[in-house]
Amino acid sequence: MDVNVIIFGKLIDITGSSSLTVNNVTDTAQLNEQLRNRFPGLSAYPYIMAVEKEIIHVNTLLQNNNTVALLPPYAGG
């Protein structure tokens, strides 16, 4: 199963890309673990996840070709 990940803000500097595809994950906990193993710098920077444009606060099951966004803290101005 493939999951499309889009990345915003400072997190792009950590991953080196604004998007990537992750294979063999069934939920957001597995996705988060794979991303932090692949990009250890993510562990030092806070972010939240959104699945199909819905911000999530708990582990969420994923389906093939879901889009998950990594959203760093943001500030208004």
C-alpha positions as CSV (number, residue, x, y, z in Angstrom):
1,M,0.0,0.0,0.0
2,D,1.3,3.4,-1.0
3,V,0.7,6.6,1.0
4,N,1.4,10.0,-0.4
5,V,2.9,12.4,2.1
6,I,3.0,16.2,1.5
7,I,5.3,18.2,3.7
8,F,5.1,21.9,4.6
9,G,7.3,24.6,6.1
10,K,10.5,23.8,8.1
11,L,9.8,20.1,7.7
12,I,10.8,20.4,4.0
13,D,14.3,21.4,5.1
14,I,14.5,18.2,7.3
15,T,13.2,15.8,4.6
16,G,14.7,17.6,1.6
17,S,11.4,17.3,-0.3
18,S,7.9,18.7,-0.3
19,S,6.4,15.3,-1.1
20,L,7.2,11.6,-1.0
21,T,5.6,8.2,-1.2
22,V,5.8,5.7,1.7
23,N,5.1,2.0,1.2
24,N,3.9,-0.7,3.5
25,V,2.2,1.3,6.3
26,T,-1.3,0.6,7.5
27,D,-1.8,3.5,10.0
28,T,-0.4,6.9,10.9
29,A,1.6,5.4,13.8
30,Q,3.5,3.2,11.4
31,L,3.9,6.1,9.0
32,N,5.2,8.4,11.7
33,E,7.7,5.7,12.8
34,Q,9.0,5.1,9.2
35,L,9.3,8.9,8.6
36,R,11.2,9.4,11.9
37,N,13.6,6.5,11.1
38,R,14.2,7.8,7.6
39,F,14.5,11.5,8.7
40,P,15.7,11.5,12.4
41,G,15.5,15.3,12.4
42,L,11.7,15.0,12.5
43,S,11.9,13.8,16.1
44,A,13.2,17.2,17.2
45,Y,10.6,19.3,15.5
46,P,6.8,19.2,16.4
47,Y,4.2,18.7,13.7
48,I,0.7,17.4,13.3
49,M,-0.8,15.1,10.6
50,A,-3.8,15.5,8.4
51,V,-5.3,12.6,6.5
52,E,-7.2,13.6,3.4
53,K,-7.4,17.2,4.7
54,E,-8.7,16.2,8.2
55,I,-6.4,17.0,11.1
56,I,-6.0,13.9,13.3
57,H,-5.2,13.5,16.9
58,V,-5.2,9.7,17.3
59,N,-3.7,6.8,15.3
60,T,-5.7,6.5,12.1
61,L,-6.0,3.7,9.6
62,L,-4.8,4.4,6.1
63,Q,-5.9,3.2,2.8
64,N,-4.0,2.8,-0.5
65,N,-3.2,6.2,-2.0
66,N,-4.3,8.3,1.0
67,T,-2.7,11.7,1.2
68,V,-1.2,12.6,4.6
69,A,0.1,16.1,5.3
70,L,2.8,16.9,7.8
71,L,2.0,20.3,9.3
72,P,4.5,22.2,11.4
73,P,3.4,24.8,13.9
74,Y,2.3,28.0,12.3
75,A,1.9,31.6,13.4
76,G,-0.5,34.2,12.2
77,G,0.6,37.7,11.3
